[in-house]
Amino acid sequence: MKITVVGAGKYGSTTVQRIAQAGYADEVVMTDIVEGLPQGLALDMNQSRPLEGFETRIVGSNHYGPTAGSDIVVVTAGKPRKPGMSRMDLLTDNAQIVGGVAREVASSSPDAVVIVVSNPLDEMTALFQKVSGFPAERVIGQAGMLDTARFQDKVAEKLGVSPLSVEAITLGSHGDTMVPVPSKVSVEGKPLGELLSDDEVEQLVQATRDGGAEVVALLKTGSAYYAPSSAAAKMVAAVAKDTKDVMPVCAWVSGQYGINDVYLGVPARLGRGGVEEIVELDLTESEVEALRTAAEAVRSKQADVDGLV
Ligand SMILES: NC(=O)c1ccc[n+]([C@@H]2O[C@H](COP(=O)([O-])OP(=O)(O)OC[C@H]3O[C@@H](n4cnc5c(N)ncnc54)[C@H](O)[C@@H]3O)[C@@H](O)[C@H]2O)c1
């Protein structure tokens, strides 16, 4: 199993480390345009192997030769937000970067399943699919896993319970039209609505939508990467190990939830082929409405992106 991570910045390097430490891949290749950066990080990570007890070999490169024939490619190349910026402010710069990466990956790893994380996420996932020409089920975006983990953690902190006791899901876009789904949240099996008032639930929903900006404002340079890399690594593991687990991901929706032909955050079954099924949850009327609103917002932006590459 060969896995490539494009971009050796904060998100890319922590993702490489998490995948390599999990031990199921033979090789993880990390590429970046900055000379020496991926090579230096690879050397450092390889030297942690005797200490951490894993054998996966990590390779750093400034070109795509060593990535050839990868089974899975994670795309983290691109600029992160600065305080006060929205993810959408990254659109023009990152479209150029992700478009270029898509051309390289299409020729070096034509059979790969691709997981895109560069922002704005829904638009960059759509752009990667279009430029690469890969079938839509092989190009997936990571956002819902992270947004869901943030929602779970906010609920756990509010109630003073273990984050592991909270079930939740977040759909929609990785942006203002994110759709945390309160009707599907439970804590130790109890519905959230029995534990908190409507106002308290709404505050947690808003805090989840603002979760990325909260970290950016504190860090001042760069955006979150510990939880984001955990989210991407979970998706990579599901594809690599063909687990068929259902996860909230940005996937091509064609008819489900009454929504057509757009990349959007939905629950999907992941396996060796990428997205193997979009799962339709039983949502409330207002949640479905919010999902459709998110779909229209993403659709109009995705149309803008088509003009950029
Ligand atoms: N989807 C999510 O949930 C989520 C969460 C956090 C961050 N992000 C996004 O992930 C991206 C990366 O974030 P980061 O914190 O790692 O940023 P970073 O600045 O630390 O790293 C980005 C890296 O990309 C590299 N790069 C630029 N152009 C490249 C190219 N053409 N080919 C290869 N590498 C290239 C840069 O040299 C840099 O090392 C950003 O767009 C950020 O907004 C997404």
The ligand as an ORCA input file, in Angstrom:
! r2SCAN-3c Opt
* xyz 0 1
  N     -10.707     20.546      5.163
  C     -10.404     20.887      6.396
  O     -11.115     20.509      7.320
  C      -9.213     21.747      6.664
  C      -8.780     21.957      8.004
  C      -7.613     22.701      8.197
  C      -6.910     23.226      7.116
  N      -7.382     23.018      5.846
  C      -6.688     23.528      4.655
  O      -5.574     22.702      4.365
  C      -4.617     23.477      3.610
  C      -3.224     23.273      4.194
  O      -3.175     23.797      5.517
  P      -1.792     23.798      6.327
  O      -2.118     24.204      7.717
  O      -1.045     22.543      6.092
  O      -1.008     24.993      5.579
  P       0.597     25.172      5.501
  O       0.827     26.561      5.007
  O       1.215     24.749      6.795
  O       1.040     24.126      4.383
  C       0.670     24.207      3.047
  C       1.814     23.594      2.251
  O       1.411     23.494      0.876
  C       2.601     23.658      0.117
  N       2.297     23.914     -1.286
  C       1.887     25.074     -1.877
  N       1.733     24.884     -3.199
  C       2.045     23.592     -3.452
  C       2.080     22.813     -4.637
  N       1.757     23.323     -5.821
  N       2.461     21.514     -4.519
  C       2.810     20.978     -3.330
  N       2.783     21.678     -2.171
  C       2.408     22.976     -2.244
  C       3.312     24.801      0.815
  O       4.681     24.880      0.444
  C       3.096     24.423      2.289
  O       4.182     23.661      2.792
  C      -5.118     24.924      3.630
  O      -5.793     25.235      2.431
  C      -6.105     24.916      4.810
  O      -7.090     25.928      4.686
  C      -8.513     22.273      5.621
*
